[in-house]
Amino acid sequence: MKNLKKIIGLLSISLLTLSCQNMDRPELEDYPQDTNLPGGPLKFYVNFDLNTTDPLKLAVDNIKASFPQSNTTNSITGITGKAMQGEGLKHIVYAKPNDWISASKSFTVAFWFKLNGQTKNNNGNNGPEYIFSVPSSNGHWSGAQAMLFFETNATGTQIKFPVVDKNMADTWFTWEGNNAVPGIADNTWKHCALAYDANTSKMTLYINGVANTNQATWTNHGNINMNNATANAFRLGAGPKTVNNDAADDWLRSTWKGGLDQFRLYDVALSTTEVQALYTGKL
């Protein structure tokens, strides 16, 4: 169990009671402590640290005890405890990331990752690898309303974050081309956070607590305005299209092949100080 530190102004400690469990899922046994009170800004959090070999327990959300529907990934040593090891065709599926989609106007996605060189599609050829996706019935060509993936090239790692709102407006928050991030695919643990501020319509990328000088902008968009009603699932470590052997080279079906740990979704844009607290505390 990790010793979770308080993040300034956001997180307080309270024990998650068994009444939060979905009782048709595994019993919790030695369950980690919750990190914020009900209704707090941290909406979804998976740390992969339960002392168990049950794949559903290993990937349980710490906020509302939301168990995944499936988890085909393996467990490895993480930044301070256990972590998820991605692999071709393997990933984790949840019904929803709790109320993150409906609650978010601004938001932050934060996680630790370990990426070893060139990203690959599921056939082993060069391609993207997904941190997460939100498959959707909204009719968008991507089959998603949000997805985050990394793709390495000669200049570094491209980070791409397409989002579709409930009015079918879409944008790509990207760090690519000359703005690709060098040196982060060296097979060591790195912390990443992406914070979207509805007040400025800008997203800030942080690597190891340091803000990238290039901000991605959805000009004058304001609230992120995603559609919880059309969200069909939440996939950790996979793209929005169904992952199967028949279409293993489809870039929308690709899976994460590296390590992933301490995955968090907030419904606020964390400040630089708060992101740095996650990094320095190995949270």
Secondary structure by P-SEA (a helix, b strand, c coil): ccccccccccbbbbbbcccccccccccccccccccccccccccccccccccccccccccccccccccccccccccccccccbbbbbccccbbbbcccccccccccccccccccccccccccccccbbbbbccccccccccccccccccccccccccbbbbbbbbccccbbbbbcccccccccccccccbbbbbbbbbccccbbbbbcccccccbbbbccccccccccccccccccccccccccccccccccccccccbbbcbbbbbcccccaaaaaaaaaacc
